[in-house]
Amino acid sequence: MLLNHLIQSLRQPDHWLYGSWLDTAIRYRRMRLGLLWLLVPTAVYIWGIGGFLASMQPGLDASRFLAHVALGFAVFRMVSAVMTDSTSVFSGFQYFIYDGHLRLTDYILRNLARSFYYFLLSLPLVLAAAIASPDFTPGGLPLATLGLAVVLVNLFSFSVLLGLAGARYPDLGELMGSVMMAAFLVTPVVWYPGAVPADSTPGLLMRANPFHHLLVAVRAPLLGETIDPASWLYLPILTVAGLVAAALAYRGCARRVAAWL
C-alpha cells in the first residue's frame, strides 16, 4: 500500500512538490530580504557559533573546523526539521484528509520537500565554508550525493512512522523536540567523532545514534574523512528496517488517520 501510494505521489507531484515550495515562498514573501533570510541561520551557525568554538580551542585549524560544522549543521538541520514536523504533518492537512484526499504520502513528501528546499538554499554558504578547507575533496561528491539519497530515504521512513504516531498521539510533537535536542549533543556536528573514545559512554551513544551515521555519509566524502566500517553496515540495516517498518505501519494504520484526527 505504501509503495503504491508513493508511486502515485511521484507520478502526480503537483500537491507536494509545488505545495512545499509555495509554503516556503509565502512565508518569506512579505519580508524585505525574502528567501535570503534562510541563509541567516546558516551563516550565524557556521561563522558565529563555529568561529566562537574554534577560537576556544587553540591550535585548531579554523578552516577545517568550519567546514566540518557547516556540513554537519546543514544535514542535521534538515533531519531535525523533518523529524519534528513529521509528528504534526497529518494534522496540518486534516481538512484535505477529511475531504477524502487519503493518499498520505503526498503530505509526507510535502514535509520532506520543504526541509530539502531549506537545505538546498543553504548550500552556497555551506560549500563556501567547505571549499575554504584544505581537506575539501571534490572527488567525494558522487559518494556524498549517494549518502544524501540514503538520508532522504531514511527521512521518508521516519516521517511515515512519526506521522502515523503523531496522528494517534498528538503530544508526540513536544517529546520529539526534546529528543532532537538530546540527539544534537550525541551527534558530531560541532565536535569531531575521534574526540571521544570508542569504548566510552559518549562514544557508544554516538555510534548507536542513527543521525551520526547519516551525517557521516554526506560529510565524510567531501572532507576526505574515513567512514567508519560500522557505518557501512549500520546504514543498509537502518534503511531496510525503516522501509519495512514504515510499510507495515502504513498498511495497518493509514486508514485510521482520519478517525484519529
C-alpha positions in Angstrom: 0.0 0.0 0.0 2.8 2.5 0.9 4.7 1.7 -2.3 1.6 2.1 -4.4 0.7 5.5 -2.8 4.4 6.6 -3.1 4.5 5.8 -6.8 1.2 7.7 -7.4 2.6 10.7 -5.5 5.8 10.7 -7.5 3.7 10.5 -10.8 1.5 13.3 -9.6 3.8 15.7 -7.8 1.7 18.8 -8.1 0.4 18.8 -4.5 3.7 18.1 -2.6 6.4 19.5 -5.0 4.7 22.8 -5.8 2.9 23.0 -2.5 6.1 22.7 -0.5 7.7 25.5 -2.5 4.6 27.6 -2.1 4.8 27.1 1.7 8.3 28.4 1.6 7.7 31.3 -0.7 4.6 32.6 1.1 6.3 32.5 4.5 9.0 34.9 3.3 7.4 37.0 0.5 6.5 39.9 2.7 10.0 40.3 4.2 12.4 42.7 2.6 15.2 40.0 2.3 12.7 37.3 1.2 14.3 33.9 0.9 17.7 35.4 1.8 16.6 35.1 5.5 17.1 31.3 5.1 20.8 32.0 4.8 21.0 33.9 8.1 20.8 30.9 10.5 23.4 29.0 8.4 25.8 32.0 8.4 25.3 32.6 12.1 25.9 29.0 12.9 29.0 28.5 10.7 30.9 31.7 11.3 29.3 32.7 14.5 29.0 29.7 16.7 31.5 27.7 14.7 34.0 30.5 14.8 33.5 31.0 18.5 34.0 27.3 19.3 37.1 27.3 17.1 38.6 30.3 19.0 38.2 28.4 22.2 40.4 25.5 21.0 44.0 26.8 20.5 45.9 25.1 17.7 42.7 24.0 15.9 42.6 24.7 12.2 39.6 27.0 11.9 39.0 26.4 8.2 38.9 22.7 8.7 36.6 23.0 11.7 34.2 25.5 10.0 33.8 23.1 7.0 33.1 20.3 9.4 30.5 22.4 11.3 28.9 23.7 8.0 28.2 20.4 6.5 27.2 18.9 9.8 24.8 21.7 10.6 23.2 21.7 7.1 22.4 18.0 7.3 21.4 17.9 10.9 19.1 20.9 10.5 17.3 19.2 7.7 17.0 15.9 9.7 15.8 17.7 12.8 13.2 19.8 10.9 11.8 16.7 9.2 11.7 14.7 12.4 10.0 17.4 14.4 7.5 18.5 11.7 6.5 14.9 10.9 4.7 14.5 14.1 2.1 17.0 13.0 2.2 16.5 9.3 -1.3 15.0 9.0 -3.0 17.3 11.5 -1.7 20.2 9.4 -3.6 18.9 6.4 -6.6 17.4 8.2 -9.1 19.3 6.1 -7.7 17.7 3.0 -7.9 14.3 4.6 -11.5 15.0 5.7 -12.3 15.9 2.1 -11.2 12.4 1.0 -7.6 13.1 0.0 -6.3 9.9 1.7 -3.0 9.4 -0.2 -0.9 10.3 2.9 2.4 10.1 1.0 1.5 13.5 -0.5 1.7 15.1 2.9 4.8 13.2 3.9 6.6 14.2 0.7 5.5 17.8 1.1 7.0 18.0 4.5 10.2 16.3 3.3 10.5 18.6 0.2 10.1 21.7 2.3 13.0 20.9 4.5 15.0 19.8 1.5 14.4 23.2 -0.1 15.9 24.8 3.0 18.9 22.5 2.7 19.4 23.4 -0.9 19.1 27.2 -0.3 21.8 27.0 2.4 24.2 25.2 0.1 26.0 28.3 -1.2 27.3 29.2 2.3 27.9 25.6 3.2 30.0 25.0 0.1 31.9 28.3 0.6 33.0 27.0 4.0 33.8 23.6 2.7 35.8 24.8 -0.3 37.9 27.0 2.1 39.1 23.9 3.9 42.3 22.2 2.7 40.5 18.9 3.3 37.8 19.6 0.7 37.7 16.7 -1.8 35.7 17.4 -4.9 36.1 13.8 -6.0 33.9 12.8 -3.0 30.9 14.5 -4.4 29.3 11.4 -6.1 29.6 9.4 -2.8 28.3 12.3 -0.8 25.3 12.6 -3.2 24.6 8.9 -2.7 24.8 9.5 1.0 22.3 12.3 0.7 20.0 10.0 -1.1 20.3 7.5 1.7 19.5 10.3 4.2 16.3 11.2 2.3 15.1 7.6 2.0 15.5 7.2 5.8 13.8 10.5 6.5 10.9 9.3 4.4 10.6 6.2 6.5 10.9 8.2 9.7 8.3 10.6 8.5 5.8 7.8 7.9 6.3 6.3 11.3 6.3 9.6 13.2 3.4 11.0 11.1 1.2 8.0 12.0 2.3 8.0 15.6 1.7 11.8 15.8 -1.8 11.5 14.4 -2.6 8.9 17.2 -0.7 10.7 20.0 -0.7 14.5 19.5 1.7 15.0 22.4 4.5 13.3 20.4 5.5 16.6 18.9 6.5 18.1 22.2 8.6 15.0 23.0 10.3 15.0 19.6 11.6 18.5 20.2 13.4 17.3 23.3 14.6 14.2 21.6 16.2 16.1 18.8 17.9 18.5 21.3 19.4 15.4 23.0 20.3 13.9 19.7 22.3 17.0 18.8 24.5 16.5 21.8 25.5 13.0 20.8 25.8 13.8 17.1 29.3 15.1 16.0 28.1 18.4 14.5 30.3 20.8 16.4 32.9 18.2 17.5 34.9 15.5 15.8 33.9 11.8 16.2 37.5 11.0 17.1 37.2 13.3 20.2 35.5 10.6 22.2 37.0 7.1 23.0 35.1 4.3 21.2 34.6 2.4 24.5 33.4 5.4 26.5 29.7 6.1 27.1 29.6 9.1 24.8 31.4 7.0 22.1 28.9 4.2 22.4 26.0 6.7 22.3 27.4 8.3 19.2 27.8 5.0 17.4 24.3 3.9 18.3 22.9 7.2 17.1 21.5 6.9 13.6 21.9 10.6 12.9 25.6 10.3 13.3 25.8 7.6 10.6 23.5 9.6 8.2 25.6 12.7 8.7 28.9 11.0 8.1 27.5 9.5 4.8 27.3 13.1 3.4 30.1 14.9 5.2 33.0 12.4 5.2 33.4 12.0 1.4 33.6 15.8 0.9 36.2 16.4 3.6 38.3 13.3 2.8 37.4 11.7 6.2 37.4 8.0 6.6 33.9 6.4 7.0 33.8 4.0 9.9 33.3 0.4 8.7 30.4 0.2 11.2 28.6 2.9 9.3 28.8 0.8 6.1 26.9 -1.9 8.0 24.7 0.3 10.0 23.2 2.3 7.2 21.9 -0.6 5.0 20.3 -2.2 8.0 18.8 1.1 9.2 17.4 1.8 5.7 15.9 -1.6 5.1 14.5 -1.9 8.6 13.0 1.6 8.3 11.3 0.9 5.0 9.8 -2.4 6.2 8.6 -0.8 9.4 7.1 2.1 7.5 5.3 -0.2 5.0 3.8 -2.3 7.8 2.7 0.7 9.8 1.2 2.4 6.8 -0.7 -0.7 5.8 -2.1 -1.1 9.3 -2.8 2.5 10.3 -3.2 4.7 7.2 -7.0 4.1 7.1 -7.4 5.2 10.7 -5.7 8.5 10.4 -8.9 10.4 9.6 -10.6 9.0 12.7 -7.6 9.8 14.9 -7.5 13.4 13.7 
